[in-house]
Amino acid sequence: MKKITVSTVFVVFLLTLLTVSSATGCTTMLITKGATEDGSVIVSHSDDNDLMDERIVYVPAMDHEKGETRSVYCSAAAMGEFPEYRCFLYPRMVADGRGPAYMGDEPSIALGTIPQVSHTYAYFDGNYGIMNEHQLMFGECTDGAKITAKPEPGKRIFYSSELSRVALERCRTAREAIALMGSLIEEYGYYGTGETLPVADTEEGWIMEMAPSPEGVGGLWVAKRVPDGEMFVGANEFRIREVDRDDPDMMVGKELFPVAEKHGWWKPSDGPLDWLRTVSLGEYNHPYYSLRRVWRAFSLAAPSSELSPWVEDGYTKAYPFSIKPDKKLSVRDVMAIHRDHYEGTEFDLTKGVAAGPFGYPDRFYGPYDGKGDVGDPKRKLDGAWERPISVTYCGYAFVNQARGWLPDPIGGIMWLGLDKPADTVFIPFFVGVESLPDSVETCDTSLFSRDSAWWAFNFVSNWAGLRYDAIHGDIVSRREAMETGFLEKLKEVEKEAMEINRKNPEELAGFLTSFCDENAGRTVDGWWDFSEELIVKYDDGFINVGQMGTEAGYPMEWLKTTSWPEGPTEYGKR
């Protein structure tokens, strides 16, 4: 094969990246059992997806006949839509073989098939796989890579989304999942962007990272175990560095070293292969787009580390692969990190001119914002916004817990937050349910609907932009009461569930499903009621509490920055 030069890599990267939105990206975390307050393993993920398919879907367990095949579908989460495969932003997939939620009239066209197994496990699914009935769970974030490849039937049929789903269907442990996904990448090929997948079970957590290969087939991957007692954060940049094939806490794809050497990306005389440098150009979009979030999450969990927010470049080693939190983290602590806008730091997005009079932290991307990779020497940046962990274009976030001291159906729990993490409520769902509520499995972002839970939270989050300082305070008060109530209620529910599991285990799934349906229903209905309260309370720029039309105006500090001081305060020309 003709040797691919660095300039060719840039061309391939830039041409394929034209189909990728500059604003997308995710933040993902893995907290090991030794670093959590209750001894659970936690995996979290914010799917910052620009109004894609926001449905969270239950895929049931299934039995399959000998000789059956499993279709592998294209993903719009990788590089945008591929109409030739009926691959769209919404719906993400139409496939009768994936359960009722994915059925439809115009099936997606498979990129290829793999042999099916006799039994597949039930799991929660989004734009990427989430968690299965055996408490195996995934996170995800997209990364820049030197090669960004389109799908090719027969050559490159897997992206991380379908890889995670196959693993959830077939595996019980993180190690099994990584071994399976690695073999699928090498046999059937990997397309799309670079990817980071936290993979964890009740005992341990691993980080698997992957990238397309310049060979046109197969793919490159590596995985590293997160030490117990520590937490990992990924934010749209590869996080694994030196690769040691003899390290028992690493797994390495068989193609990585020979392909990297063949294409001039690494040679033995360079010393240990640096995964980030070898397969990527560093951060993408703009400097600190990724690294600032890693710094912030680590600093919130371990302030004693005194990490600097400033680094020399995108290949810095200033931030470790994982870190030990100053105190053991609770599930609410992880939710809080996902809700952050750098409050209280020099990067606080609720401060400054761009935040407006009411401290609005969201920034809207436009055609003048950076695209491509920071490592591209042809890029020009006229400016950039700080990229926080919580963003307005987040479609959903979750905080998964695997609790090994409980039976799988009760131990596995997905805390689901629809829309922007800072303005949502994280609702608990046990993995032992038989289904998810219709309101959670329903969402077309192009069609407003009160039947969709996502639209309830999206509406309130957008409404908060009217007067963020006040409305966000109302949101915080309401969500805190709800989430605190969930934690208290779960103690009672889990106690009853354990008794049912002991006496009548066949009734457990129905019990858990009923609780989750009713709890989610009350929450979503309550949030719609809350939205109507906010409409009235903040109507027409007033704060209508006790008396309609109570003037609030603007903060004096902000008024001084406007034309207000030079306004018409007297007659005559000034």
N, C-alpha and C positions, 0 to 999 in steps of 0.2 A: 504494500500500500504506500502511496505517496506520503511523505512526511508532512505533517501539518505544522506550519510555522506559527509563531506568535501573532503575526499580522492576520493570518487566516483565521485564527481563533477569534480575534477581535471582530472580524467581518461576520463570522457565523453568529457570534454573540449578539452583535448589534442588530443584525437583520431579524433574527428570531425574537429579540426583545421588543420589537415594534408592536407585537401583539399583546404585550404584557402591560397592564396598568401600572403607572408609577406610584400609585397610592396604596396598592395592596401590600399585605405583609401581616405577619402574625407574631405574637409573643407567646412563648410556651415555657413551662417550668416543670421540674420533677423534684420532689422532696422525698427523700428516703425515710424509712420507718424510724431510724434513729434520730431524725431531725424533726419529727412531728410530735405534737403534744399528746396524741392518743395512740401513737405507734402504728398509724395507718401509713401506707404509701400513697402519695398524692401526685397526680399528673394534671396540669391545667393547660388551657389553650384558649386564646382569643382568635376567632376567625375573622380577620379584618378584610372583608371580601367585597366591598363596594356593591352592595345590593344584589348579591347573587341569590342562590337558593338557600333560604334560611330555615328550611324544614329540618327538624330532628326526627328521625325515622326509626321505628322498631323493625328489625329484620328477624323473623322467627327462626327457631331451629328447624332443620329439615332433614329428611332421609332421602337418599338418592339411590337409584338403581345402578347396578354394575355396568360400566361402560359409558355412563353419562359424562358429559363434558361441562365445564363451567365457563361461561362467556366472560371476557375481559373487555370492559368498556372504556372509551376515551373520557377524559376529564377536562372540563372547561376551567377548572381551578388551576391547571398547569399554565396554559398560554392563551386562554380565551376560547371562543367557540370554534367548533369544527363541524359545519353543517353536513359535510359529506358522511359523517358518522352519526348524524342526528345528535350531536353533542352541543348542548347549549348551557348558558348560565342558569336558565330555569326552563324546564326541570333538569336537574343534574343528571337524571337517568330515567329511562322508561324500560322496565324489564320485568316481565311476569315472574321470573324465577327468583326475585328478591323480596317477595312478600307483597301484601296488599297495597302498601303505601307507594310502591314503585310501579304499579300497574298502569297501563294507558293504551291509547289507540295507535300511537305511532312509535313502535319500539326503537330504542337506540340500536345502532349497528355496531356489532362487536369488532374490535381490532384483531381478535383471535380467541382461541380457547385453550384451556388446560384440562387435564384429567380431573374429574370430580371425585370427591371422597364419599364414603357411604353415609356419613352424618356430619352436618355442619351446625355450629353453635348459634344461639341467638345473640344479637348485639344491637347496640345503639349506633346509628350512623348519621353523619352529616356530610359536609363536603369532603371529609376524611373520616375514617373509622374512629369510633370513640371508645367503646368498652363492651366486653362480652359477658356472658352469663357466668364465666369462671373468674371474673375480676381481672382479666387481662385488659390493659388500657393503653391508649395512645394520646400523644399530643402532636403538634406539627408546627413548623414554620418554614417558609420558603427562603431559599438562599440564592445569591448570585453564583454562577458557575461559568467556567471558560467556554463550555459547550451548552447551548440551550437547543434541544432537538425536538423536532416535530414527531408525532407518532407515525409509525410505519408498520402496517400489518406484516407479520412474519419476521420483523427485524427489531422493532421497538414497540412493545404493546403494553408495558406497565408504567404507570406513574405511581407516586406514593399513595394516592387515594385508594386505588384498587389493591395495591400491595397490603395496605393496612386492613382492608376488608377481608381479603383471603386469609390473613393471619388470624383475625378475629373469628372467622368461621372454623378454623382448624386447630388453633393452638390454645394452650392453657398457661404457658409461661413465657416470659420475655425472651429467654434464650431460644426457646423453640421458634418463636415468632421471627427473631432476627435470622436464624439459620434458614428458615423457610423463605423469607423475603429475599435474602441474599442469593439463594439458589434460583429463585424466579427471575431476579434481575439478570443473572448470568446466562440463564437458558433462554429467556424470552425477550430480553432487551428492555432498556429503560429510556424513556423520553421525558421532555419537559425541562424543568428548572432543577437547580440544586435543592435538596430537601433535608431537613432535620426532623427526625421522629423520636421523641421520648417514648420508650416502650417499658412498661412496668407491670408487675404482678403483686401478689401479697407480700413478697419477700424482698424483692430487689428491683432496681431500675437501671436501664441502659439507654444510651443515646446512639441511635443509628443515623448516619449521614450518607447521602448518595448523590451521584451526579452522572449525567450522560457521558458516554465514552466517545472519544474521537474516532474510534474504530467503526462506528456506524451500527454496531450490534453490541449486545451485552450491556455492561454498565459498571460503574465504579462505586464501591461502598466500603464503609468501615463502621465499627461500633465500639463503644467504650462504656464500661460500667461506672455508674456514679457511686463513689464510696459511701458506705452507710454512715449516717450522721451528717450528710451534706446535702445541699440543694444545687440544682443546675438551672440555668436560664439561657434560653435561645431566643434571638430576636432578628431573624433574617440575615444571619451571617453564620457560616460554618464555625463550630466551636471546638472541634477536635483538632489537635495539632500534631505532635510527634506520634508516628505510628510504629508500634513495636509488635511484630508478628509473633514474638515469643511471650508476650505479656498475657497471662491467663485472664486478665480483665479487659482484653480487647478481642474482637473478631474482625478479620480482614478479608475482603473480597480477593479472590485468586487473580483477578485481572489488574488490580491496582498497580503493583510494582512494575510488572512488565510493560503495561501500556504507558505508564508515566515515563518510564525510561525510553521507550521507543519513540515517543513524541517530543522528547526533549524537555519535559516538565520537571524531571528529577533525574539525578544519576547518583550512584552509590557514593561517589566522592563528596557529594554534598552533605553527607551525614544522614541522620534520621530523616525519613520522609515527613515533611510538614504537610498534612492533609489540606489545611486552609490555603497555603501558598501554592500547593501543587495543582489543585483543581478549580481555584477561583481567583478573582481579581480583588478580593476583599469585600468591603461593604458595597451596597448599591444604593442608588437614589442620591445620597449626599453624605458627607462625613458626619459621623455620629448618628446616622439614621438607625443603626443597629446598636452600636456600642454604648450610646447614652442610656438605652433601656437596660442593658446588662448592668451597667454601673448603678443605675437607680434601684433595680430590684435587689442586687447584692447589698447596696448601702442601706436599704430599708430593713433587710433581714439581718445584716451584720454591720451595724454602724461602727463597731469597734475596728473594723478592717481599714477604715479611713482611706478608702480607694479614691483616687483622683478622677474627676470627670474628664480630664484632659489627657490625651495620649498622642504619641508621635505620628501614628498612621493607622490604617485599617488592619494592619497585620500585627498590631500590638499584642504583647503577652502580659499586659498590665492586669488583665482580669483573668483569674484562674478558671479552669474548666468547671469547677464546682467550689462551693464555699460552705463552711460550717456556720449556721445561724447563731447569733448571740444567745437566743433562747429558742426553745422548740416551738415550731409554728403550728398554729391551729388552722382549720379550714377557712375560718374567717380572716385570718392573717393573709392567706394567699389571695382571697377575694379582694382584700384591701390593696394589695400590690397591683392587681389587675385594674384597679380603679384610679390609678395615679396619673396626675398631670404635672409632676414635679413640684407640687405644692411645697412652699417653704424653702425652695432652693433658688439659686440664681437663674434657673431656667423656668421658673413658675409661669405656666401658661395662663393663669388667672390674673396675671399682672401685665401692665404695659398697655401701650396704645392699641395693639391688635386685639386685646381682650375686651375693648370697648368699655362703656361705663359700668357694666355689671359683671365684670370678671369672667367673661365667657371663654373657656379654655380650648374650644375646638378651632381648628384651622382647615380651610378648604383648599384642596389642591387644584391647580389649574394648568393650562398648557405651557406656562412659563416655568413650571417647576421641573426639577431634575428628573431625567430618565436615564436608563442605562446603568452603568457601573462606575463607581468612584475611580476604579483603576483604568478606565478608558481615557487616554490622554487627549482625545478630541472633544471631550465634554466641556461645556461651559455652563457655569452656574451664576445666575444673576442674583440669587438669594436662596434662602431655605428657611423652613420652619423647624423648630425642635419637634422631634417625633416622640410623643409620649406613649405610655403603655395603653391607656384608655383613649380610643379614638371614636369619632362620631360614625365612621364607616365600618365599625365592627358589626358583623352580622349576628354573632352569638359568641358566648364564652362559656366554658365549663370548668369546674374543679372536680375531678374524679378522685374518689377514695377507694382504695383496696384495703379491706380490714380482715386480716387472716384469722383472727380469733372468732369470727362469725362464719356460719355457713355461707357459701357463695351467694345465694339469692338475696340474703340480708346484708352481707358484708360489703358487696359492691354498690356504690352509690354515685350517681352523677348529679352534681349541683349545676343546674342549667340556668344561665343568665342570657336572656334574649336581648339583642341589640347592644347598645353601648354599656360596658361594665359599670361605669360610674353612675349610671342612671337606671339600672335595672335591679331586679330581685333575683337572687340565685335560688331556684326551686329544686328540692331533692326528688330524685327518682331512683328506686331500687332496681338493680339489674335483674331481679327475679320476677319482674312484672310480665304479663302476657301481651301487653300492648302499651302504647303511649297515647295520651289524649289527642283527640282530633285537632284541637286548637294548636297543639305543638307540631303536629304533622301537616298543618295547613299554613302555607305562606307563599303568595305570589307578590313580590315587591312592586310589581307594576299595577296591582289592583288592591286598593284599600279595602279591608274587610274586618268587621268586628268579630268574625268567627276565628280570626288568627290571633294567637297569643303574642306573636312577634309584633304585630301592628300596635297592640296596646302599649308595649314598652317603647317602641319607636316613636309613637305619637307623643308620649309624655317627654321623652328625651328631646325631641325637636321643639316642643312647646317651652321647655326650660330655657331655650335660647332667647326668649323674650326678655327675661329678667333673671339671669342665671344665679346671681348671688342669693336671691330670695327663693326662687323655685327649687333650685338644687337643695337648699336646706330643707324644704318640705319633703323632697324625695328621700333624702337621707333619713329623716325622722321616720317616714313610713316604711322604708325598706329595712331599717334596723329593727323595728318592732316585728316585722314579718319574719326575718331570718332568725332572730332570737327565739321567736315562737316555734319555728320549724325545729330548731335544735332541741328545745324542750319536748316537743311533741314526739320527736324521733325516739327518745328514750322509752316512752310509753309504747309506741308502735313496735319497736324492736323487741321489747320484752314480750309483748303479745305474739309477735311473729315467731319468736323462739319457741313459745309454748305450742303454737300451731304446728310448727315444724317437728316437734317432738311427738305430738299426739296424732295429727292428721296432715302429714306432709303434702298430700295431694291437694290440700286446700290453701297452701301457702301462696301460690302464685296469684290466685284470685284475691286473697286478702291484701297482698302488696299492691296489686293493680288498683283495687278499689280505693285504698288510701291515697295513692299517687294521683289518681284521677280527681278525687274529691278535693285534695289539697291544691292541686294545680288549678282546678276550676274556681275555687274560692279566691285564689291569688289573682288570677287573670280578671275575674269579674270585679274584684276589689280595685284592681289597677284601672279598669275602665271607669269605675265610679270616681276614683281619684282624679283621673284626667278631666272629668266634668267639673269637679271641685276647682281644679286649677284654672279652667277656662273662665269660670265666674270670678274667682279670687283675683286674677290678674287681668281682667278685661279692660281694654282700651288704655293700658298704661297706668291704671290705678292699682292700688292694693285694697281690695274691697273686703275688709274684715270689719264686721259690725255695722259699717255704713258704706253704701255704694258711693263710688266717686271720690275716695280718699286720695288726695294727691301725694305722690311719692317723688316724682321728678328724678333728677340725676345727682350723683355725688358732686360736691363743689370742686373737689380736686380735678374731676374730669371736665366739668364745665369750663374751668380756667384754660383748658387746652383747646377749646373750640372757639367759634366766632361769637359765642354768647356775651363775653365781656364788651365786645364792640358792637353789640346789637342796638336797635333803635330805642334808646333810653331817653331821648329828648328830641324836640322838633328842630328842623333845620338840617342842612347838609353838613356832614362831618368831614 
